[in-house]
Amino acid sequence: MQTSIFENDDGIPKAVKTAVTKVLPLFYSSTDDATLASNSLLLAEAFGDMGYFKGIVTDKDTVRDEAEKKLVTSFQKNLELLVQKTWVEKADESIKEEMLSRISTLCGNLSRHDYNSSLSEFLPVLHDVVFLLFGSLAKSDNFLEYAVRIDPDFGFFWYYINTLPPHKDWSEEKCRAAVLLGICFLANF
């Protein structure tokens, strides 16, 4: 996906431009937890986080687990509500029910701290939710451009989930950060 859509638009916040062009590539290539944590915080900031994500990345285990649990619960409620409130044709009602089940499964894996499985489930779930919201437009080649135009933050999120590889060979911590960053955006969307 092209980064020029973010670089050449004066309406895109500086944090998003920097995240797309510099931070995201560093996040993907990071191999140590300290670099991963600092890049994660910058990405969370670009997603509009007001400091809450810092506790998930840097706090001690007990506090970190509680913050993560709250984030996942908020994500699940928001995403389920979004799916439930989405209008679809009568023939597509079963897709909504399937999505609710998949969201529940994903959040169950997250509560068990199974981040490798969660990452491989997370991306298809999000793509299908966006498809429910936008229909076939979500599968078009110019959807990123459309998403950035209607909401630069959502456009950045769409770019993020479409460049995020479903890496099974990433560490649990890197998979955790990748999934929780996406959840951070959606929990507050």
C-alpha positions, 0 to 999 in steps of 0.5 A, spaced: 500 500 500 502 506 498 504 511 503 503 517 499 496 518 500 498 520 507 504 524 506 501 528 501 495 530 504 496 536 509 489 534 513 493 528 515 495 529 522 503 529 523 503 523 528 499 519 523 504 521 517 510 519 522 507 513 524 506 511 517 512 513 514 517 511 520 514 508 526 510 502 522 516 500 518 520 500 525 515 496 529 515 491 524 522 490 524 523 491 531 527 485 535 527 487 542 522 489 547 524 496 548 524 498 541 517 494 540 514 498 546 517 505 544 514 504 537 508 501 540 507 507 544 508 512 538 503 508 534 498 508 539 499 516 539 497 516 532 491 512 533 489 517 538 490 514 545 491 519 550 496 515 554 492 509 556 496 504 552 502 506 556 500 502 562 499 496 557 506 496 554 510 498 560 506 497 567 508 491 572 504 484 570 498 485 575 496 492 573 498 491 565 493 485 565 488 489 568 489 494 563 489 489 558 482 486 560 479 492 560 481 494 553 479 487 551 472 488 554 471 495 551 473 492 544 468 486 545 462 491 547 464 496 542 465 491 536 459 487 538 455 493 538 457 496 531 456 489 528 449 488 531 447 495 529 449 495 522 444 494 517 444 488 512 440 485 507 435 479 510 440 474 507 446 477 510 443 476 517 447 470 518 453 473 517 452 478 523 451 472 527 457 469 525 461 475 526 459 475 533 461 468 534 468 470 531 469 476 536 467 472 542 472 467 540 477 472 538 476 475 545 476 468 549 483 467 546 486 474 548 483 473 555 488 466 555 493 471 552 494 466 546 496 472 542 499 468 536 492 465 534 489 472 536 493 475 531 491 470 525 484 471 527 484 478 528 485 481 521 480 476 518 475 479 523 476 486 522 476 485 514 469 482 515 466 487 520 469 493 515 465 489 509 459 489 513 459 496 514 461 498 507 459 493 503 463 491 496 467 498 497 471 495 502 474 490 497 475 495 492 482 497 490 481 505 492 478 503 499 484 506 503 483 513 499 476 513 500 477 511 508 482 516 509 478 522 505 472 520 510 476 519 516 484 520 516 484 516 523 480 510 520 484 511 514 490 510 518 487 504 521 485 501 515 492 502 512 495 498 519 491 492 518 492 491 511 500 492 512 500 488 518 502 481 516 499 475 520 506 473 522 506 466 526 514 467 527 513 473 531 514 473 538 508 473 543 510 480 545 510 482 538 503 479 536 500 482 543 502 489 541 500 488 534 493 486 536 492 490 542 494 496 538 488 495 533 484 494 539 486 500 542 483 504 536 477 500 535 475 500 543 475 508 542 472 509 535 
